[in-house]
Amino acid sequence: MAPSALPDGDPAPPTGELPGDALATLGKRPFGVYVHVPFCVVRCGYCDFNTYTLRELGDGSAPGASVDTFAEAASAEIRFAGGVLGSDVPPVSTVFVGGGTPTMLASADLVAVLDTIRVTWGLAADAEVTTEANPDSVSTASLRELAEGGFTRVSFGMQSAVPHVLATLDRTHDPANVERAVAAARSAGLQVSLDLIYGTPGESLADWETTLRAALALEPDHVSAYALVVEEGTKLAARVRRGEVPMPLDDDEADKYERADTLLAAAGYDWYEVSNWARRPDARCRHNLGYWDDANWWGVGPGAHSHVGGVRWWNVKHPAAYARLLADGRSPAHGREELTSEQRHDERVLLAVRLAQGLPLTDVPDSGRRAVAGLVADGLVDGPAALGAGASERRVVLTRRGRLLADTVVHRLLS
């Protein structure tokens, strides 16, 4: 939710004012809050998110540009958002604190930000409240403090269980810390998700299977597995360009995805989105489901993105500039765009196709419906779901091969 490169768009009003038709959607859809904490101990070579090491921020004396002052800047944006959105906001159904490494902040500060959300809008009785964490950035005491403060879930960046793969990714944690962190989270009563990455240069299929088996041995509630993408401007991209490490291969990543799906399914995990598996329906990440289902959310923090009723905007990138704008009573937004009905429809197709329940065939343009039979014949879309049910119940549901080629399916549905 906070990539390093901001998109083009129109200037955002300093008041943060939103069109009336966007505000009118607030009571009709779930409302979530994303909080971007932009600090990391070390910048991983593959990451292109808007993050900063403390050394890059200098002495940290600027408000918002240190772990000690960030919580107040984030809380200031939440209060600002409360004024912009008015009184029609439903209680917040999901909160997701991402980064960066959110747990570089003291647990008390993360709870203070959550308390500001609670005071501003209220939390739904069953609210899902997640923080990301590195395995070596938490303790039994810090996780207990988070749970007591209202957090319900922690997502650990495990990435790999193989030391040489972690080294290539510039991950600094000891693989043994993952087991300790998971045990501490469970003792605090938190649900646990593990984030994995496959396709790292030098990672063999056996390495990937070692990671999968190590993750499954911890019995997490949820697993995310993402193919490594070499993003321009990252340290990893420079290493690939210099020939120091090879570019990830599509066929290798496809083999590893299929191996992940096989092992996860055998262990009782169901896929519900192309890159996500859960042991139970209530272990699915409801916050991310909100993104895929066109919910409303406010993104708090430097570079964070927001969406309300078809209006999308994104904040300035630097923590100090972000905090200065809020201190002046101005929106920290850098730019925004109002999506057309056609853009919203295309996004609906793009995102819903990735979900296990698929996309209703009635939501596919007429030209795209003519492509469905070919997608079934090519083994990319499930035939009975698309062709066998009653006309009003037909859906575009990806096969496993279709999940590997989801972008191709979307292109054919929209072309």
FIROGU-583673 format. One record per residue (C-alpha): x, z, y; residue in one letter. Coordinates in pm, whole numbers, padded with zeros to 5 digits, always signed. Example, Ala and Ser with C-alpha at 12.3 -4.5 7.8 and 13.67 -1.06 7.14 Angstrom:
BEGIN
+01230+00780-00450a;+01367+00714-00106s;
This chain:
BEGIN
+00000+00000+00000m;+00299-00006+00233a;+00516-00313+00173p;+00816-00345+00401s;+00716-00681+00553a;+00406-00660+00771l;+00170-00959+00762p;+00073-01173+01058d;-00250-01082+01228g;-00428-01018+01555d;-00322-00735+01786p;-00485-00406+01693a;-00673-00226+01972p;-00496+00095+02083p;-00824+00283+02045t;-00853+00182+01679g;-01213+00075+01746e;-01383-00112+01461l;-01674-00360+01473p;-02017-00212+01420g;-02087-00420+01109d;-01770-00282+00947a;-01865+00077+01029l;-02211+00012+00885a;-02058-00018+00536t;-01919+00337+00539l;-02222+00501+00385g;-02265+00227+00125k;-01931+00230-00054r;-01685+00494-00178p;-01426+00606+00076f;-01066+00682-00014g;-00753+00786+00174v;-00402+00663+00104y;-00109+00858+00252v;+00229+00685+00265h;+00529+00919+00271v;+00823+00692+00359p;+01118+00907+00250f;+01355+00857-00044c;+01678+01025-00148v;+01818+00684-00253v;+01673+00339-00193r;+01620+00174-00532c;+01768-00175-00550g;+01441-00343-00654y;+01208-00172-00405c;+01075-00354-00097d;+00834-00082+00018f;+00857+00066+00366n;+01092+00353+00282t;+01390+00522+00445y;+01664+00751+00326t;+01722+01052+00548l;+02062+00909+00644r;+01892+00594+00775e;+01674+00807+01003l;+01971+00968+01175g;+01950+01337+01258d;+01574+01346+01201g;+01511+01497+01542s;+01243+01242+01634a;+00893+01371+01549p;+00766+01218+01226g;+01111+01097+01123a;+01194+01394+00901s;+01041+01564+00602v;+00984+01871+00822d;+00772+01694+01086t;+00600+01419+00891f;+00299+01622+00773a;+00189+01689+01129e;+00217+01320+01223a;+00009+01224+00918a;-00247+01492+01002s;-00266+01358+01356a;-00357+01014+01221e;-00626+01164+00997i;-00782+01338+01296r;-00756+01012+01493f;-00928+00829+01207a;-01207+01085+01209g;-01282+00995+01569g;-01273+00621+01500v;-01500+00627+01197l;-01758+00871+01330g;-02004+01077+01131s;-02120+00829+00865d;-01817+00865+00638v;-01912+00999+00294p;-01701+01277+00143p;-01365+01138+00035v;-01381+01038-00332s;-01010+00970-00387t;-00680+01055-00220v;-00353+00894-00324f;-00020+01009-00178v;+00243+00742-00239g;+00581+00642-00116g;+00870+00665-00110g;+00893+01000-00278t;+00605+01216-00152p;+00743+01524-00324t;+01042+01522-00091m;+00794+01701+00133l;+00730+02064+00059a;+00420+02117-00154s;+00276+02324+00129a;+00303+02023+00360d;+00130+01792+00111l;-00148+02050+00074v;-00171+02076+00455a;-00230+01699+00478v;-00497+01726+00209l;-00655+02016+00398d;-00676+01796+00710t;-00858+01531+00505i;-01091+01801+00372r;-01167+01935+00721v;-01212+01587+00872t;-01439+01428+00612w;-01486+01667+00323g;-01388+01603-00037l;-01634+01498-00305a;-01690+01766-00569a;-01517+01548-00829d;-01252+01404-00595a;-00943+01257-00758e;-00629+01363-00566v;-00300+01208-00681t;+00058+01230-00569t;+00344+01015-00688e;+00662+01200-00777a;+01010+01143-00912n;+01072+01356-01222p;+01364+01535-01055d;+01174+01610-00732s;+00932+01869-00870v;+00938+02214-01026s;+00689+02429-01211t;+00628+02623-00889a;+00583+02315-00667s;+00340+02151-00909l;+00141+02473-00942r;+00117+02491-00561e;-00012+02134-00550l;-00275+02205-00816a;-00388+02522-00643e;-00413+02326-00317g;-00651+02067-00463g;-00435+01800-00627f;-00570+01688-00965t;-00320+01427-01081r;+00050+01338-01061v;+00203+00997-01124s;+00567+01016-01231f;+00805+00725-01175g;+00959+00721-01522m;+01038+00345-01515q;+01261+00358-01826s;+01398+00597-02087a;+01721+00398-02124v;+02014+00509-01904p;+02168+00163-01845h;+01826+00025-01738v;+01776+00315-01496l;+02126+00247-01357a;+02041-00120-01291t;+01726-00008-01109l;+01927+00252-00910d;+01703+00526-01045r;+01887+00857-01026t;+01682+01085-01252h;+01795+01209-01590d;+01554+01074-01856p;+01530+01429-01996a;+01374+01539-01666n;+01064+01334-01741v;+00972+01555-02036e;+01030+01870-01830r;+00826+01737-01538a;+00535+01634-01761v;+00531+01977-01927a;+00533+02148-01587a;+00248+01930-01460a;+00041+02005-01768r;+00103+02377-01731s;-00033+02349-01377a;-00348+02176-01504g;-00269+01833-01356l;-00348+01501-01521q;-00033+01296-01581v;+00035+00926-01534s;+00365+00755-01612l;+00482+00442-01428d;+00702+00204-01629l;+00888-00116-01536i;+00981-00393-01780y;+01200-00700-01739g;+01501-00530-01579t;+01816-00744-01614p;+01999-00633-01927g;+01695-00466-02083e;+01643-00577-02441s;+01312-00575-02625l;+01449-00278-02823a;+01525-00096-02496d;+01170-00154-02379w;+01027-00029-02706e;+01244+00283-02673t;+01089+00344-02331t;+00735+00290-02458l;+00781+00525-02752r;+00939+00789-02529a;+00646+00765-02288a;+00388+00784-02567l;+00560+01087-02718a;+00473+01273-02396l;+00103+01191-02445e;+00027+01107-02079p;-00332+01058-01970d;-00250+00724-01811h;+00024+00460-01822v;+00106+00185-01573s;+00348-00089-01679a;+00465-00345-01425y;+00684-00651-01463a;+00990-00632-01243l;+00964-00865-00944v;+01282-00956-00759v;+01174-00930-00396e;+01362-01113-00123e;+01569-00885+00097g;+01633-00625-00171t;+01969-00520-00313k;+01862-00655-00653l;+01782-00997-00506a;+02132-01008-00356a;+02284-00921-00694r;+02086-01197-00864v;+02189-01444-00595r;+02557-01355-00646r;+02520-01401-01022g;+02595-01035-01101e;+02271-00993-01298v;+02030-01255-01434p;+01686-01328-01293m;+01408-01181-01513p;+01261-01445-01745l;+00886-01505-01771d;+00895-01540-02151d;+01088-01214-02188d;+00842-01030-01966e;+00548-01179-02158a;+00695-01054-02487d;+00740-00708-02337k;+00386-00699-02198y;+00246-00788-02540e;+00460-00520-02704r;+00336-00263-02453a;-00026-00356-02509d;+00015-00339-02887t;+00182+00004-02888l;-00048+00151-02624l;-00360+00027-02803a;-00235+00168-03134a;-00187+00505-02964a;-00544+00504-02831g;-00490+00375-02478y;-00739+00115-02351d;-00641-00135-02085w;-00877-00132-01789y;-00669-00342-01548e;-00395-00589-01633v;-00115-00337-01574s;-00297-00010-01647n;-00404+00180-01959w;-00588+00512-01999a;-00660+00743-02293r;-01014+00810-02168r;-01243+00653-01910p;-01208+00962-01689d;-00828+00920-01690a;-00842+00583-01514r;-00700+00583-01162c;-01020+00580-00957r;-00828+00532-00634h;-00679+00204-00749n;-01015+00099-00889l;-01144+00135-00534g;-00892-00126-00417y;-00998-00365-00691w;-01369-00304-00626d;-01372-00362-00246d;-01412+00003-00145a;-01328+00135+00202n;-01008+00329+00261w;-00791+00451+00545w;-00415+00419+00498g;-00221+00699+00668v;+00149+00672+00747g;+00413+00420+00861p;+00338+00071+00731g;+00021+00185+00550a;-00267-00062+00515h;-00637+00017+00562s;-00966-00159+00491h;-01316-00090+00618v;-01601-00337+00582g;-01389-00652+00572g;-01151-00543+00850v;-00794-00485+00736r;-00514-00337+00947w;-00161-00208+00902w;+00051+00049+01081n;+00386+00016+01254v;+00675+00060+01015k;+00914+00313+01165h;+00823+00682+01129p;+00938+00770+01480a;+00741+00486+01644a;+00441+00581+01432y;+00452+00944+01547a;+00504+00849+01914r;+00189+00637+01922l;-00018+00918+01775l;+00133+01171+02016a;+00014+00943+02300d;-00337+00936+02152g;-00306+00573+02047r;-00369+00398+01718s;-00051+00349+01512p;-00186+00012+01394a;+00045-00285+01447h;-00199-00564+01363g;-00526-00642+01192r;-00750-00917+01060e;-01121-00962+01003e;-01178-01135+00672l;-01424-01423+00656t;-01697-01420+00393s;-01502-01688+00204e;-01185-01478+00207q;-01374-01173+00084r;-01530-01375-00196h;-01193-01516-00304d;-01046-01165-00307e;-01341-01046-00514r;-01261-01311-00776v;-00886-01241-00760l;-00925-00866-00814l;-01229-00839-01042a;-01086-01086-01294v;-00800-00839-01355r;-01038-00567-01475l;-01141-00512-01837a;-01510-00549-01755q;-01429-00882-01592g;-01616-01077-01328l;-01986-01171-01349p;-02013-01544-01395l;-02268-01547-01113t;-01984-01448-00875d;-01783-01760-00965v;-01829-02069-00744p;-02016-02360-00905d;-01695-02562-00928s;-01521-02269-01097g;-01798-02227-01354r;-01724-02576-01475r;-01371-02458-01554a;-01481-02167-01773v;-01528-02367-02094a;-01174-02502-02057g;-01037-02152-01995l;-01210-02037-02314v;-01070-02333-02507a;-00722-02251-02377d;-00755-01894-02504g;-00739-01739-02158l;-01099-01615-02130v;-01308-01441-02395d;-01562-01687-02534g;-01847-01455-02638p;-01839-01272-02303a;-01841-01595-02100a;-02068-01815-02310l;-02256-01609-02564g;-02461-01353-02372a;-02775-01410-02171g;-02710-01617-01860a;-02738-01315-01627s;-02493-01111-01838e;-02210-01362-01882r;-01873-01250-01755r;-01520-01384-01718v;-01311-01143-01926v;-00942-01209-01982l;-00794-01228-02330t;-00448-01078-02377r;-00300-01424-02319r;-00522-01456-02014g;-00382-01132-01875r;-00037-01287-01888l;-00168-01588-01693l;-00421-01414-01468a;-00306-01606-01160d;-00367-01935-01342t;-00719-01824-01435v;-00797-01730-01075v;-00660-02061-00947h;-00882-02258-01184r;-01188-02051-01096l;-01136-02100-00724l;-01001-02455-00711s;
